[in-house]
Amino acid sequence: MRKIRWLLWIFLLLAGWVVPAAVQAASAMTLVVNGKEVKPDVPPQIINKRTMVPIYFAGEAYGAKVEWDRQTGTVTIDNRAGKVIRMQPGKKTAYVNGKAMTLEVAPMIVKDRAFLPLRQIGEWLGATVGWDAASNTVIINNKKTIAVNGNPLTQAPVYQLPYGHFVKVNDVAKPLGYEVKTEAKKVILEQGAEKYTIGQASAAQSNGYRLIDGTFAVTPEFLSQVIGAKADWNEEKTACTLDKLQYITGISRTDDGISIESEGKMTYSHFTLSNPYRIVIDFNHARLKEGFDAFVTSAKVESVRYSQYSLSPDRVRVVVQLFEPHNYEIIASEGVTKVVLKEAKPTPPPTPAPQPDKPDAAKPFVIVLDPGHGGKDSGAIGTAGNPEKSLVLSIAKATEASLKQHKNFKVVMTRSGDTYPTLQERVQLANNLKADVFLSFHANSATSSANGTETYYRTPQSKEFASIVHKHLIEATEFYNRGLRTANFYVIKNTNMPSALVEVGFLTNAAENKKMLEPEFQKRVGEALAAAIIEYYNKHH
Ligand SMILES: [Zn+2]
């Protein structure tokens, strides 16, 4: 009985006597297959809110083989890629390579043409499908790929229209670090101070951006113009690369390694060097952000160096030097690339070393220099408005430079830029390194008349070291001698090795502050403190 009713229905349709009420007026709907407009005699239709396309025209234009055996009522699609699908109008069961599957919507006949939902055809053809609102166009095209800064976006569709290829703004802008906000007929890309608006009231008419499947889409070329990137297609126009400079904003320590912060997701290559063991990571399309800084020393990480390795192409090199070789893993995600240190690598068999002059010469003398404050913590403020953190960093760097010329010394800074390691971190670093000495750099503040130089120590084992430090320091500053003192400062109380904390002079004393701001003074004091450490070292070696 059902069958008879169906046949009657078909007959009426074929005769053109009736059109289902659900078929909406959609005569303007066009079909674009692989970028070319196809003109089927019966255009795509919206039926029951679904976009339906004529199987024969869409399939053949795409390059599939479509047959309709009117005798048996069977439609066959051979997608020429290993899939043969058989179906019958009005039936929800279809056969893919002989295997039955249930369709959401049965194929239907409209004006003597078999129709299928666009999504279903797309799936069977292995095609990308979409609907462009402004031109009322159904899009079917071969799958194409887009890669952003070297990362292929495997889930991002690329739609081909006669006037260009389109990608969803969301898909490509997010990997570049943009926050994407969609408003009525426009989309806003934001990243820090950068802000772009694409589309206005008449946006959908533009050839650079359109609404596809209700989502803002752009051509990679258009987006590149907007955000200052570069889009390139391969010759066959099957793959596009979109590249934009990414800024590396900082490097910091994690529990199990280091993390490199950036604006978007970075692409990189990496390798290792030995003696000393280093992990070298090259970031592509990358620059160092102005004011970039890093504080990264830990029990495993001896130092981290970074540089703008080249500008053409733009590449940043980060070199992570470890105390001993470790296996490692690099994990890149949006905004951060992590270097995760795994277990230590087995040490290679020792090679016979030349006999050292002194039994101890092979083991370096480890010196931790601790410029006080930093980052959010300015320390005291000088009479010229100058922060303590900058002054002490500058002096400590002079000490470091001087000590580095000594081949038996390993010099480690708790910070080498404007960052704030906590007091606990500073102490932990020195203790983990089993440092031989620890020296903390500060400058004083009190009333405007207070003046002079003082050095602090806390533990009995530190007294000798601190007194040598103070002797050299007072000679260099030529300020009033406030003497060698003891105090419970955290860093000298909790470090396990001989340690001292210097207060070079008073920032709140105009005359002393003026003197301390002189670069020659800073260099002289820094070198004097290095001389103190060398004297202490020579006494014990
Ligand atoms: Zn201080």
Residues whose N, C-alpha, C, O or C-beta is under 5 A from the ligand:
A	BS01	ZN	G372 G379 H442 A443
